[in-house]
Amino acid sequence: MQPMLLWMFERQVLLQCEFVLQAAEDIDKGLKKRDVAAITVVFRDYDPKTGELSFWGQEFKVHEIVSEVKRILPKLKEDVSKPEPK
């Protein structure tokens, strides 16, 4: 992959990772406030105990996704902090 393309791609991945973490935080806040209706309208079905999310026929394990994002985030931030390639 060309260095400039990789540089741009890493920044997009970082942005998406930050969105995942923000969404997970919003879900937790909604559940703590017992605002489950707002969450299920968006996701159809969410089990806070297992972290399993059903969204229009697709199923996701939110806890696993957030764990993976947290695992890759330090390395991604390190790579993104490098200057733009020439």
KEROVO-521356 format. One line per 10 residues: their letters; for each residue x, y, z of C-alpha. Coordinates in Angstrom, 3 decimals. Example, Ala and Ser with C-alpha at 12.3 -4.5 7.8 and 13.67 -1.06 7.14 Angstrom:
2
as = 12.300:-4.500:7.800 | 13.670:-1.060:7.140
REM end
This chain:
86
mqpmllwmfe = 0.000:0.000:0.000 | 1.273:3.462:-0.814 | 2.378:5.413:2.279 | -0.060:8.289:1.706 | -2.989:5.902:1.269 | -2.028:4.011:4.434 | -1.666:7.316:6.308 | -5.180:8.359:5.269 | -6.653:4.918:6.002 | -5.197:4.853:9.526
rqvllqcefv = -6.857:8.167:10.304 | -10.219:6.857:9.136 | -9.826:3.713:11.241 | -8.983:5.865:14.268 | -12.095:7.964:13.687 | -14.279:4.843:13.454 | -12.715:3.435:16.639 | -13.513:6.655:18.467 | -17.117:6.431:17.216 | -17.386:2.855:18.525
lqaaedidkg = -16.167:3.883:21.964 | -18.544:6.868:22.044 | -21.502:4.697:21.007 | -20.664:2.118:23.684 | -20.454:4.877:26.279 | -23.811:6.283:25.143 | -25.392:2.828:25.421 | -24.064:2.431:28.961 | -25.341:5.884:29.944 | -28.774:5.122:28.498
lkkrdvaait = -28.948:1.861:30.385 | -27.874:3.473:33.644 | -30.651:6.033:33.219 | -32.993:3.153:32.326 | -33.657:4.779:28.953 | -33.836:1.383:27.288 | -36.619:2.457:24.916 | -34.312:4.876:23.101 | -31.632:2.210:22.766 | -33.908:-0.560:21.478
vvfrdydpkt = -35.497:1.740:18.882 | -32.078:2.187:17.339 | -30.750:-1.341:17.782 | -33.908:-3.463:17.858 | -32.522:-5.688:20.642 | -29.645:-5.269:23.072 | -28.784:-7.525:26.002 | -26.633:-5.508:28.435 | -25.578:-8.634:30.344 | -24.034:-10.359:27.319
gelsfwgqef = -23.405:-7.272:25.198 | -25.143:-8.922:22.252 | -26.755:-6.489:19.865 | -29.212:-7.236:17.076 | -29.439:-4.630:14.352 | -31.740:-5.299:11.402 | -30.970:-9.013:11.277 | -27.255:-8.781:12.022 | -25.861:-9.677:15.408 | -22.820:-8.158:17.115
kvheivsevk = -21.028:-8.754:20.386 | -20.501:-5.199:21.629 | -18.195:-6.114:24.521 | -15.851:-7.978:22.144 | -15.843:-5.105:19.657 | -15.063:-2.536:22.354 | -12.300:-4.768:23.776 | -10.697:-5.090:20.352 | -10.923:-1.337:19.719 | -9.260:-0.662:23.081
rilpklkedv = -6.547:-3.198:22.218 | -5.612:-1.628:18.867 | -6.161:2.017:19.815 | -2.732:2.729:21.412 | -0.827:1.420:18.371 | -3.174:3.190:15.998 | -2.756:6.507:17.833 | 1.014:6.034:17.738 | 0.956:5.439:13.980 | -1.432:8.323:13.329
skpepk = 0.778:10.739:15.243 | 3.543:10.279:12.673 | 3.896:13.082:10.115 | 2.199:12.906:6.748 | 4.353:11.026:4.211 | 5.742:13.022:1.321
REM end
